[in-house]
Amino acid sequence: MALLSKKDTALLTDPLADNNPITIQVLGICSALAITAELKASIVMAISVMAVLAIGNVVISLLRNVIPSKIRIIVQLIVVAALVIIVDLVLKAFAYELSKTLSVFVGLIITNCIIMGRFEAFALGNKPWRSFLDGIGNAAGYGLILIIVGFFRELLGSGTLLGFKVLGDPIEKTGLYALGYENNGFMLLSPMALIVVGIIIWIQRSKNNSLIEEN
């Protein structure tokens, strides 16, 4: 018997493309603008959101039958806040310099629309295993966009990837810089993240016309 049914597999794969939280559902845009100037920060944020969303979905699913509907939002906020605190402490313990770079943005995971949206739309109505898969899938779709944006912003803005110089040395004029290439400082500004996300959305819809909204 297969571990994952077709419906379970769809929970993992759909958010990577045709139901992506950022490009299709237009959720979690703020963090995509704020922390994607560096690829490392994008990866860590993606992993952090995956941990919070996957575990949070399971917790909310386990509590779904005992949470009074009138206070369900409060319960969801308490769950996500507790998980974010744990993630923040882990980052400070094992990646302190990076935790300072992410600083307030880790805390803002609490208000990430993707997390609260999946709690409300999926975890409250499904069993823990499917809720776990939904959390992994949506966090992976979110993280994929963050990593793509972070890749191009750091590469074109700083000439580095994960802090390593890949285009040469801009001071000593080696590599591409010897040919006259210059880093695009605009790529390090938040508006450029929005432009990169816009390009991804355009490419995605150009390949799949069914994603284009009719006026």
C-alpha positions as CSV (number, residue, x, y, z in Angstrom):
1,M,0.0,0.0,0.0
2,A,1.4,3.4,-1.0
3,L,2.4,5.7,1.8
4,L,0.8,8.7,0.0
5,S,-2.4,8.6,-2.0
6,K,-2.9,10.9,-5.0
7,K,-4.7,13.4,-2.8
8,D,-1.9,13.3,-0.3
9,T,0.7,13.8,-3.0
10,A,-1.3,16.8,-4.4
11,L,-1.0,18.4,-0.9
12,L,2.7,18.4,-1.3
13,T,3.0,19.3,-5.0
14,D,0.2,21.7,-5.8
15,P,1.6,24.6,-3.7
16,L,4.9,24.3,-5.6
17,A,3.2,25.4,-8.8
18,D,-0.4,26.0,-9.6
19,N,-1.5,26.8,-6.0
20,N,1.6,28.5,-4.8
21,P,0.9,30.6,-1.6
22,I,2.9,33.6,-2.9
23,T,2.3,33.7,-6.6
24,I,-1.3,32.4,-6.7
25,Q,-2.8,33.0,-3.3
26,V,-0.8,36.2,-2.9
27,L,0.1,35.5,0.7
28,G,3.3,36.0,2.6
29,I,4.5,38.8,0.3
30,C,5.9,40.9,3.2
31,S,8.7,38.4,4.1
32,A,9.4,37.9,0.4
33,L,10.2,41.6,0.2
34,A,12.0,41.9,3.5
35,I,14.5,39.1,3.9
36,T,15.4,37.9,0.4
37,A,18.4,40.2,-0.2
38,E,20.6,37.2,1.0
39,L,20.1,33.6,-0.1
40,K,21.0,32.3,3.3
41,A,18.4,34.3,5.1
42,S,15.8,33.2,2.5
43,I,16.7,29.5,3.2
44,V,16.6,29.9,6.9
45,M,13.2,31.7,6.8
46,A,11.8,29.0,4.5
47,I,12.9,26.3,6.9
48,S,11.6,28.2,9.9
49,V,8.1,28.7,8.3
50,M,8.1,25.0,7.3
51,A,8.7,23.9,10.9
52,V,6.1,26.3,12.3
53,L,3.4,25.5,9.7
54,A,3.9,21.7,9.7
55,I,3.9,21.3,13.5
56,G,1.2,24.0,13.9
57,N,-1.1,22.3,11.4
58,V,-0.8,19.1,13.3
59,V,-1.5,20.7,16.7
60,I,-4.5,22.6,15.4
61,S,-5.8,19.4,13.7
62,L,-5.5,17.5,17.0
63,L,-7.4,20.2,18.8
64,R,-9.9,20.8,16.1
65,N,-12.8,19.0,17.9
66,V,-12.2,20.7,21.3
67,I,-11.6,24.3,20.2
68,P,-14.7,26.5,20.7
69,S,-15.3,28.3,17.5
70,K,-15.5,31.7,19.2
71,I,-11.9,31.5,20.3
72,R,-10.3,29.5,17.6
73,I,-8.3,32.5,16.2
74,I,-6.9,33.1,19.7
75,V,-5.9,29.5,20.1
76,Q,-4.3,29.5,16.6
77,L,-2.3,32.6,17.5
78,I,-1.1,31.0,20.8
79,V,0.0,27.9,19.0
80,V,1.9,29.8,16.3
81,A,3.4,32.2,18.8
82,A,4.7,29.3,20.9
83,L,6.3,27.7,17.9
84,V,7.8,30.9,16.7
85,I,9.4,31.5,20.1
86,I,11.0,28.0,19.9
87,V,12.3,28.6,16.4
88,D,13.7,32.0,17.4
89,L,15.5,30.4,20.4
90,V,16.9,27.6,18.3
91,L,18.3,30.2,15.8
92,K,19.8,32.3,18.6
93,A,21.5,29.1,20.0
94,F,22.9,27.7,16.7
95,A,23.0,30.6,14.2
96,Y,23.2,33.8,16.3
97,E,24.6,36.1,13.6
98,L,21.9,35.0,11.2
99,S,19.2,35.4,13.8
100,K,20.3,39.0,14.2
101,T,20.0,39.5,10.4
102,L,16.4,38.1,10.5
103,S,15.7,39.8,13.8
104,V,12.1,41.0,13.8
105,F,11.1,39.0,10.7
106,V,11.2,35.7,12.6
107,G,8.7,37.2,15.0
108,L,6.5,38.3,12.1
109,I,6.0,34.6,11.2
110,I,3.2,34.8,13.8
111,T,1.2,37.1,11.5
112,N,2.2,35.3,8.3
113,C,-1.1,35.0,6.3
114,I,-0.1,31.6,5.0
115,I,0.1,30.1,8.4
116,M,-3.1,31.4,9.8
117,G,-4.8,30.7,6.4
118,R,-3.8,27.0,6.5
119,F,-4.8,26.7,10.1
120,E,-8.2,28.1,9.3
121,A,-8.8,26.6,5.9
122,F,-7.3,23.1,6.3
123,A,-6.1,22.0,9.7
124,L,-9.5,22.7,11.4
125,G,-11.2,20.3,9.0
126,N,-8.7,17.6,8.4
127,K,-6.8,14.8,10.3
128,P,-3.2,15.3,11.6
129,W,-1.4,13.4,8.8
130,R,-3.1,15.3,5.9
131,S,-2.6,18.6,7.9
132,F,1.1,17.8,8.2
133,L,1.4,17.2,4.5
134,D,-0.5,20.4,3.8
135,G,1.8,22.4,6.1
136,I,4.9,20.9,4.4
137,G,3.6,21.5,0.9
138,N,2.5,25.1,1.5
139,A,5.7,26.0,3.3
140,A,7.8,24.4,0.5
141,G,5.9,26.5,-2.1
142,Y,6.5,29.6,0.0
143,G,10.1,28.7,0.5
144,L,10.7,28.0,-3.2
145,I,9.7,31.5,-4.1
146,L,11.8,33.0,-1.3
147,I,14.9,31.0,-2.5
148,I,14.4,31.9,-6.1
149,V,14.1,35.6,-5.2
150,G,17.0,35.5,-2.8
151,F,19.2,33.7,-5.4
152,F,18.7,36.4,-8.0
153,R,18.8,39.4,-5.6
154,E,22.1,38.3,-4.0
155,L,23.7,37.2,-7.2
156,L,22.9,40.3,-9.2
157,G,23.0,42.7,-6.3
158,S,26.2,41.5,-4.5
159,G,27.8,39.1,-6.9
160,T,27.7,36.4,-4.3
161,L,25.7,33.3,-3.3
162,L,25.6,32.2,0.4
163,G,28.3,34.8,0.9
164,F,30.7,33.3,-1.6
165,K,32.0,35.4,-4.5
166,V,30.8,33.7,-7.6
167,L,31.2,36.4,-10.2
168,G,34.7,37.5,-9.2
169,D,36.1,40.2,-7.0
170,P,34.7,43.7,-7.6
171,I,37.6,45.4,-5.9
172,E,40.4,43.5,-7.7
173,K,38.4,43.4,-10.9
174,T,38.5,39.7,-11.5
175,G,36.0,37.4,-13.2
176,L,33.1,39.2,-14.8
177,Y,34.2,42.4,-13.2
178,A,37.3,42.4,-15.4
179,L,34.9,42.6,-18.3
180,G,33.2,45.7,-17.0
181,Y,30.4,44.1,-15.1
182,E,29.0,46.0,-12.1
183,N,26.7,44.8,-9.3
184,N,23.2,46.2,-9.5
185,G,22.6,47.8,-6.2
186,F,18.9,48.2,-6.9
187,M,18.5,44.4,-6.5
188,L,19.2,44.8,-2.8
189,L,16.3,47.2,-2.3
190,S,12.9,45.7,-1.2
191,P,11.0,47.0,-4.3
192,M,13.2,44.8,-6.5
193,A,11.9,41.8,-4.6
194,L,8.4,42.7,-5.6
195,I,9.6,43.1,-9.3
196,V,11.2,39.6,-9.2
197,V,8.1,38.1,-7.7
198,G,6.1,39.9,-10.4
199,I,8.3,38.3,-13.1
200,I,7.8,34.9,-11.6
201,I,4.0,35.4,-11.6
202,W,4.1,36.5,-15.2
203,I,6.2,33.5,-16.3
204,Q,3.9,31.1,-14.3
205,R,0.7,32.5,-15.9
206,S,2.2,32.6,-19.4
207,K,2.8,28.9,-19.1
208,N,-0.6,28.1,-17.6
209,N,-3.4,30.3,-19.0
210,S,-5.9,28.8,-16.6
211,L,-4.2,30.8,-13.8
212,I,-5.0,34.1,-15.5
213,E,-7.9,35.8,-13.8
214,E,-10.7,37.1,-16.0
215,N,-11.9,40.7,-15.5
